[in-house]
Amino acid sequence: MRTINSIFSKSGYSIARNETVKRAASYPFLKDSFLRTLRDYETVLRTTIFPELPATEKRHELMLELIGNPLIEAFYILNFLHLSLAVEGDVCEFGVAEGTNSALMANELLRSSRSLWLFDSFEGLPKPTEKDRMLDDIFDLGDMASYEGKMAHPQSRVKARLEAVGFPQTRTKIVPGFIEKVPEKAYPDKVCFAYVDFDFYEPIKIALERLHTRTAPGAYVVVDDYGFFSEGAEVAVTEFLAAHSDAYETISPEPHAKGFMALKKLSTGR
Ligand SMILES: C[S@@+](CC[C@H](N)C(=O)[O-])C[C@H]1O[C@@H](n2cnc3c(N)ncnc32)[C@H](O)[C@@H]1O
């Protein structure tokens, strides 16, 4: 953020956290100004970090709807999503909540033939394990056990967001239920990109293992909340990489964009 802000301050702009942007953007007279700033931000990012990121319509409007993800993370996700389209397979999101990020990704896939697979309990977070040591008390609940059942949203809200971006129902694959109980046959055969945003150790570990057998070299997996909220995300990634050491390149974001980790598949390996 500091790096980008230092570039922007030269032109009189500064990039705020997206909660601030969203609140401010609810005033119609400010929305246009934020959209213009986002366009400029994207131009700077394209010349500094993401030279291959294509432009798409409605991207910035959808970014203003995001709830948890900082804008810089959203740009990373979209960049990896587009790079992954060089390989075969569908796109997945593990943990969709009310579908703001799903709609953002769906919008990018409109011109492709890829399906979007959305996995969520729609009953919120499961019980945390002992590996889910609290790093940040994001809702001020006092302990990790109190997070069970939080972040539950109805499937209908996700469907409405996808419809609003015009993503075809035939390419929308919603898989409801706790991932621990989702059978292998309910997953796509091939995956080119996945965004894993389950927050807790156990479901993240399961998603990574399921993806491992479905991804080819060139595929990307982005794991959110790495070093944030629950320690479980980082522990799951570390354990997974220890078991599949030669198969992935890890890509840490720039220092101003921490809080997630990207894995690029290199070989089918172990
Ligand atoms: C942080 S939210 C996802 C946010 C969403 N990716 C976004 O960017 O707006 C976490 C979601 O994961 C889901 N979830 C967590 N653990 C799960 C599990 N074991 N099985 C299925 N869904 C799970 C919760 O229901 C919740 O909707």
The ligand as a Tripos MOL2 file, in Angstrom:
@<TRIPOS>MOLECULE
LIG
   27    29     1     0     0
SMALL
NO_CHARGES

@<TRIPOS>ATOM
      1 C1        -14.3560  -15.5450    4.6390 C.3       1 LIG1
      2 S1        -15.8340  -16.2380    4.0980 S.3       1 LIG1
      3 C2        -15.6090  -16.2620    2.3460 C.3       1 LIG1
      4 C3        -15.5630  -14.9010    1.7490 C.3       1 LIG1
      5 C4        -15.6160  -14.8470    0.2320 C.3       1 LIG1
      6 N1        -14.5890  -15.6520   -0.3800 N.3       1 LIG1
      7 C5        -15.4450  -13.4170   -0.2340 C.2       1 LIG1
      8 O1        -14.3620  -13.0750   -0.7310 O.co2     1 LIG1
      9 O2        -16.3970  -12.6440   -0.0820 O.co2     1 LIG1
     10 C6        -15.6510  -17.9100    4.5360 C.3       1 LIG1
     11 C7        -16.7610  -18.8030    3.9930 C.3       1 LIG1
     12 O3        -16.3080  -20.1400    4.0920 O.3       1 LIG1
     13 C8        -17.3940  -20.9820    4.3950 C.3       1 LIG1
     14 N2        -16.8370  -22.1720    5.0440 N.ar      1 LIG1
     15 C9        -15.8980  -22.2010    6.0220 C.ar      1 LIG1
     16 N3        -15.5890  -23.4670    6.3460 N.ar      1 LIG1
     17 C10       -16.3160  -24.2690    5.5450 C.ar      1 LIG1
     18 C11       -16.4270  -25.6900    5.3840 C.ar      1 LIG1
     19 N4        -15.7580  -26.5180    6.1680 N.pl3     1 LIG1
     20 N5        -17.2330  -26.1640    4.4280 N.ar      1 LIG1
     21 C12       -17.9540  -25.3120    3.6380 C.ar      1 LIG1
     22 N6        -17.9240  -23.9690    3.7550 N.ar      1 LIG1
     23 C13       -17.1080  -23.4480    4.6920 C.ar      1 LIG1
     24 C14       -18.2780  -20.1350    5.3040 C.3       1 LIG1
     25 O4        -19.6260  -20.5440    5.2350 O.3       1 LIG1
     26 C15       -18.0710  -18.7140    4.7480 C.3       1 LIG1
     27 O5        -19.0900  -18.3950    3.8440 O.3       1 LIG1
@<TRIPOS>BOND
     1     1     2 1
     2     2     3 1
     3     2    10 1
     4     3     4 1
     5     4     5 1
     6     5     6 1
     7     5     7 1
     8     7     8 2
     9     7     9 1
    10    10    11 1
    11    11    12 1
    12    11    26 1
    13    12    13 1
    14    13    14 1
    15    13    24 1
    16    14    15 ar
    17    14    23 ar
    18    15    16 ar
    19    16    17 ar
    20    17    18 ar
    21    17    23 ar
    22    18    19 1
    23    18    20 ar
    24    20    21 ar
    25    21    22 ar
    26    22    23 ar
    27    24    25 1
    28    24    26 1
    29    26    27 1
@<TRIPOS>SUBSTRUCTURE
     1 LIG1         1 GROUP 0 **** ****
